[in-house]
Structures are given as C-alpha cells and as structure tokens.
Amino acid sequence: MATQVNTTVETYTNWRDYYELTKPRVVMLIVFTAIVGMFVSVPGWPGLAPLLFGTLGIGLASSSAAVYNHVLDARIDIQMMRTRGRPLPQGKLTEKSALMFATVLCIISMIILVYLVNVLTAVLTFISLIGYAVVYTAWLKRATPQNIVIGGAAGAAPPVLGWTAVTNEIEAGALLMFLIVFVWTPPHFWALAIARKEEYAKVDIPMLPVTHGEAYTRLNILLYTILLALITILPYLIGMSGVIYLLTALVLDGFFLYYAIRMFLVPDDVELPMKTFRFSISYLGFLFAALLIDHYLKFMISW
C-alpha cells in the first residue's frame, strides 16, 4: 500500500515538474497576445479552426522554447536565487528527459500549425522558437549587454503569429503589435536585471546593469518607456483602434512612466525595480485586452 502511495506522489510530482518547465505564466501572456492578434486581424469572428489550432500550436511551441531555455540555462540556474528552485537544478528531472519533452512539444506544434493552420505561421513560429531557445539563450544572452534588445524580437512575434494564423499574411497591424511588444521588452526585463544584478554578475551574464552600471540602465529604461508610450498611440492614429484603447494606453503609459521616472530619480529604493517589473507584466496584458475590447466594440457599432 505504501508503495502505491509513493508511486502516486512521484507521478504527480513529475507532472508538476514538467509543467513548470514550460513557464506557464509566461506562456499564458504570450498566447494571449497571439489570440489578440487573431481577433484584431479581421473585423468579425476569426473562425474556430485558426483560433483553436493556432492557439494550441503557438502555445505548444512557446512551451517547447521555454523547456529548451531551462535545459540550456540549468548550469547557471543553480547559482541564482531566483532560479535555483527550478526542476532541473533541483535534480527532479534529467536534462535528457527535458530535451525529449521539448522536442515532442516542438514536433506536435509544427504538425498542428502546418496541417491545421498554415505554413507561414508554422515557419514564423519555428523561427521564433529557434530565436529564443538557441540564438538568445545559447548565444546572445552570454555575448552582449544588448541581448534582451536583439533577442526581444522572438518574444515579440506572437501577435504576428496570431495574425497570420487567421489571414495567412503579414500586414501593417501585425507589425505594429510586434513593435509594441518589442519596445516593451527592454524596460520590462532591465528592471528585473537591476533587481538581480549581483546574481547575473555571479554567473557572468552580461546584463546591462552588470556591464554599464545601474544609472545607465535606469536611463535606458526611462528612454525606452518614453518610446513605448509614443508607439502605443499609433494604433489609434492609424485607425486600428478607437478611444477606449487610447484612454487605456494613456493611463497605462502614465503609470509606466511614473515607475520609470522614479527608478531614475530614486535609485536608493531597492524595491522599486521589482515593482516596476511586476507592473510591466500587467501593463502588457491590460494594453492588449483594451486593444481587443476596443476592436470588437467598433465592429459591433459599425455592424
């Protein structure tokens, strides 16, 4: 009886460990931006098939990239307080089993996207996966303090993937959504990098605060946030969205700028970088939610 209980507990633990490897909270935000891209790409309902299979394929590919990231970073994760509790550093799973899991997720996602969505979305998704899992994690992350800027292109791709899943085309609206996420990424991640500066220095990861100092990083966070605020107005200016989105964007930009300015002016507030990092996650979610709501209210009114 005891053996049966232990086996059940071990199976549950393994399931939870594999699930944690996929970075579910990160993937949920990625998939959400992709879903918004799907809905915004057309004036009405995007269709059940692209919505269902596109979401599934993009989600599985994002999960696969996250697992590859865990494997490639396992040796530095054990040395960092923020990541040492992950399944691989703790020895709960082997790197071989994680690699097999990531590969299976990748293959399934590509099969779904190629045969049930379209080839363009499959190709772009695969490029994004390689860009994050290999180019960023294995090379850029350790090669340059601009790693998050260059590598941010992979993380900004989901809205484009969602758009192409429905339309099979890359259009201006998709590229604008890509640009928003791309410019959002540096201030989002650099805030975390400031909070974990000592840990990144310990494992020789050349994050901007490590190589150029906190003052320079805080200035860059402020400049990127100003640029982000300007870019988020563009959907309204080109007629892609309406007043609801504009008002939401202005409020969110105001809060983000408040955090960025305080980070620049009050460097002694050691809790502020993590507060800024956490807010930036909510910022992106609310911004894209406003874009979606505004889009369909416009459609309902015109209809």
N, C-alpha and C positions, 0 to 999 in steps of 0.2 A: 504493500500500500504506500509506504514511504517513497519507494522508487517511482511509482506512478505520479505522486505529487511533485517530486523533484523534476521529473521529465516535463510535466506540465508547466512548471515555473520556468524551466530553462527555455522551453519553446516560446513562451510569452516574452521572456527577456530578449531572445534573439529577434523576434518580430519587432519589438520596440527599438532595438539597436539598428536594424536595417532601415526602419522608418526614420530614425534620427539622422542617418547618413544622407538622406535626401534633402535635408534642410527644409522641412515642410513649411515653416513660416515664410522663409524667403521665396520658396516656390509658389506659395499662395499669392504673394504680391505680384510675382512675375506673370502668373497665369491670369490674374485679374486684369493687368494692363493689356494682355493679349486679348482677353474677352472684350474689353472696351474697344480695342482696335477692330474687332469683328463687327460689333454693333454700329460703331461710328462710320464704318466703311460704306454702308448702304443706308438709304433713307428709311427703310422699313425693317422687317424681320430678316436676319441674315440667312435663315434656313437651318433646319435641325441638324443635317449631316455635317456641314462645316463647323457649326457651333460645338456639336458633341465630339466629333472625331478630331477636330482641330485643337480643341481644349485638351483632350486626352493625349494627343501626340505631343503637343508643346509641353504639357505638364510632365510627361514621362521623360522627354529629352532634357528638360531642366533638372529633373531629379537625377538623371544619369550624370549630367555635368557636375552636380553637387557631390555625388559619390566619388567621381574621379578626383575632384578637388580634395576631398577627405583623404584619399589614398596618397596623393602627391604631397600633401601637407602633414601627413601623420608624424613625421620626424620632428617637425618644428612645433606641432600642436602640443606635444607632451611637455614642451618647455614654457608654454604660455598659459597663464592662469585662466584666461577666457576660453581656451580650447582644450585644456588637458583632460577635461571630463568627457570628451567625445569617445565613441565606442572603440575606435582603433587605438588611440593612445592608451586606453584602459585595458586593451587586450581582450575585449569582449567579442571581437570579430577579427579574423585574419585579413591581411591585405589581399590575399588571393580570392577569398570569398567575396570581398567588397568589389574587386575588379570584375569578377564574374557577374555580380549583381548589376553593376553599372553597365556592363556590355549588353546584358539581356535587356535592360531598360532602353538602351540606345537602339538596339535592333528592333524591338517591338514598336518604339516610337516612329522609326523610319518606315516600317512596313505600313503602319496606320496612315502616316502622312502621304506616302507615295501612292498607295492604292485607294485610300478612302477620302483624301483631301485633294492635294495636287502636288506635282513635282517641285514647283517653285518654292512652296512653303517647306517641303522636305529639305531641299538644298540649302535654303537660308537657315533653317533650324539646325542642320548639321554643321554649317559654318559657324554658327553662334556657339554650338556645343564645343567644337574644337577651339574656338577663340577663347572661351572661358576656361575650359578644362586643361588645355595644353598650352596655348600661347600665353595666356595671362598667368595661370597658376605655376606652370613649369618654367616659364622664362621671364616674362615681363615683371612679375611680382618681385623677382630677385635681381632684376637687371637695371631698373631705373626708378627714381622717385616719381616719375610721371606714369607709373604703372597703372594706377587707377583711372587716369585720364584716357590713356590709349586702350586699356582693357575694358573700359566702360562701354565701348561700342557693342560688345557681346551682350552685356546686361541691358542695353537699351533696345535690343532687337525685338522683344516680344510683341509690342504694339504693331510693328510691321508684319510680324508672322501672323498675328491675328487678322490683320487687314488682308494679306494675300491669301489666307485660308478661305476667305469668302469671295474675293474678287479675282484672284489669280493675277493680280497686277500690283506693282509698287507705284503708289501715287503720292501727290504732294502732302495730303493729310497724314498719311502714314509716316512720311519722313519728318514732319513737324512733331508728331508724337515721339518719334525716335529722338529728335533733338532735345525735347524737354527732359526725357529720362537721362540722356547722355550728359547734359549740363548739370542736372540734379546730382549725379553720382559723385563727383569730386567733393563738394561741400558735405554731402552725407557721410562719405567714408572718411574724409580727413578729420572730421570731428571725433570719430571713433579712434583714428590713428593718434590723435593728441592724447586721448584718454589712456591709450595703451602704448604710449611712446616707448617706455622702458622695456616692455615685452618685445616689441618689434626690434629694438636695438639689440636685445639679448640674443635673438636668433638671426641677426644680420639681414633683416628685411629692410631695404632702403625706402621706407615710407617717408613722405615729405617732412614730417616733424623731426625725424631722425637725421636726415641729411642736411636740411636747411634751417632747422630750428622751429620752435613753436610760433614765434612772432611772424615769420614769413608765411607759415601755414595758415595762421589766423587771417592774415591779409588776403591770401588766396581764397579762403572760404568766403570772406566778405565780397570779393570781386566776382566770384562765381555765382553767389547768391543774387547779386545785383543783375548779372547777366540772365540768370534764371527768371527773375521777376519780369524782365523785359520780354523774354521769349514766351513766357506763359500768356502774355497778352495777345500774341499773334493769332491764335485760333479765333479770337473774337474779331480781330481786324480784317482777317481774310474771309469772314462769314462762315467759318467752320462751326462756330458756337455762338451762343447768344448772351443775354445779360446775366442769366443765372450763373453760367460758368465764369463770366468776367468778374462778378462780385465775389464769388468764392475764391477765385485766383488772387484777387487783390487782398482779400483778408488773409489768406494763407501766406502770400508773399510778405505781407506786413509782419506776421509772426516770425517767419523765417529770417527776415532782415533784422528783426529785433534780436533774435538769438545770435545772428552773425555779428552784429554791431557790438553786442555785449561781450561776445567772445574776444573781439578785437580790442575793446576798451578796458575790459576787466579780466586780464589774464590770470589773476590770482584765484578766481573762482574755479576750483578744481572739479566741481560737479557739473559745471555748465557744458563742457564738451559732450558728456553722455546724454544730458538733457536735450542738447541740440540734435544729436544722433537719433534719439528716440522720436523726437518731433518730426524729423525729416522723413521717417517712415510713414507716419500718419499723414504728413503733408502730401506725399505722392498718392496715397490711397484716396484721400479726400478730393484731390485735384482731378484724378481720373474719374471718380464717381460723379463729380459735378459735370464733367465733360459728357458722360453717358446720360445723365438725367436731362441735361440741357438739350442734347441732341434729340431725345425722344419727345420731349415736350414741344420742341419746334416741329417735329414731324406730326404729332397729334394735332397741333393747332392748324398747321397747313392742310392736313387731311380733313 
